[in-house]
Amino acid sequence: MRQHTSMAENGAPASFSFFPLLAVLIWTGNTLVTKAAAVLIEPAAIAFYRWLLAGLVLTPFLLHSVWRQRAIVAAHWPKLAFLGCLGMGMYQGLAYEAAKTTSAINMGVVVALMPLLSAMLASCFAGERLSAARLGGAGVSLLGLLVLSTHGQPGALLHGSVHPGDALMLVAVASNALYGVLLKRWALPLSTWQQLYVQIGFGILLLMPFWWLAPSSPITAQNIPLILYAGIPASIGAPFCWMNGIKRLGPARASLFMNLLPIFVALAAATLLGEQLHAYHLVGGLLALAGVWWGQHGGAVKVLAR
């Protein structure tokens, strides 16, 4: 008689993939916003304002329910604080700061390491098997991103200089990978919205001193649309979808969707900014998509029971 392992082991329905995919689509728009914000607002300021706005928007809907769960929050506050520091503070804050001193090529390559880091961390801390399909899918996607981010000339990486932002971006990506693994491992007894709200609060506390010490960057008519997008869709909608994706697919599989981000950004830039697409976009995009598909569907395991 033939049996199958659980849905979480064999894979998940296609509907579960909607959550991380929607998160990546929202973050695609946020990447364009980040490019526009570079000359309009300080990185520390937009990182702080976006989460402050998100917290204010969520407060009328979640403060009462979180207060009723205050005993659970108090019991698990160190974990919630650590998750908030990793996902809301370190990843977002360091990514904004890294963009000041590193190139887009370097940042793209470092971000592409997230699936590999997530798979390895999940194997170490969450008990997930490091399957050949997951490693192979991440590797193929990484190859596609190398082609995409180096304009079809991966050897260009050897001629680039190392900037402080490279180290900052590596720490940012590692923190987000660890965030996904711990979110899955700890499975805190709060709803996704409640966890997000509490984590945002801790993220605000972490970012506040950096905002306070940074050069003054007031809210203006030019940068407020950027803050609104970063603070509501990118800080509420995307994390909610991402957390749900991690819960349903696991951190290693969900992180593979991050490899779609440069592809979507390239398409959005071509459509909205008039940038031209080239052959390396097609080659790199197809490789990244193939890697995501392999990592999502190639790890199905069947167990035979006699």
Beta strands, then each sheet from edge to edge (+ up, - down):
strand 1: 2-4
strand 2: 302-304
sheet 1: 1+ 2-
end
